[in-house]
Amino acid sequence: MSRIITSVLVFATLFISQVLFGQSAFDKFDGPEDIKTIIVNKKMFEMMSKVKANDKETQQYVNLLKKLDNLKVFITSSSKQTAEMRATADKYLKTAGMDELMRISDGGKNVKIYMRSGANDSIVKELFMFIEGNAKDNETVLFSLTGNFNLDEISALTEQMNLPGGDSLKKASKGNK
């Protein structure tokens, strides 16, 4: 009986630490002067989704906004912050239970896109992207989006909001079909 209780306690502790780590793993990048930050919370997505849609494209965009919980984008050109972002992303990916969608290496620029599935394989619970720039474009981007959505909808969102990595997401959504 004590083994069962111990097992349950260990599982609960691991689950809780996983949830807490996922929520705060990237918060340390919010604030330093050498990091640009974009954070959009569920409340803002809810407010944005109340916009009246006059056409089909806008309606699709509004419907997607209702499915999103949190967006965090951190951008830096600092080599120190890039190293810290890479280490944090690697640590997060080891414990987050995500599947790699694609990896692109082009001229020194590296793009990695991961996802955690939702209720079924076509639903995305979390989309994670890490883009490390090259000597010409020395910008590193860490991108995390949570909610319940499909990948095709997200490429439209990144295009609409002009978010970094939109081209890579468009390629990933085409390759995921």
Buried (B, 14 or more C-beta within 10 A) or exposed (E): EEEEEEEEEEEEEEEEEEEEEBEEBBEEBEEBEEBBBBBBEEEBBEEBBEEEEEEEEEEBBBEBBBBBBBBBBBBBBBEEBBEBBBEBBEEBBEEBEBEEBBEBEEEEBBBBBBBBBBEEEEBBBBBBBBBBBEEEEBBBBBBBBBBBBBBBBBBBBBBBBEBBBBEBBBBBBEEBE
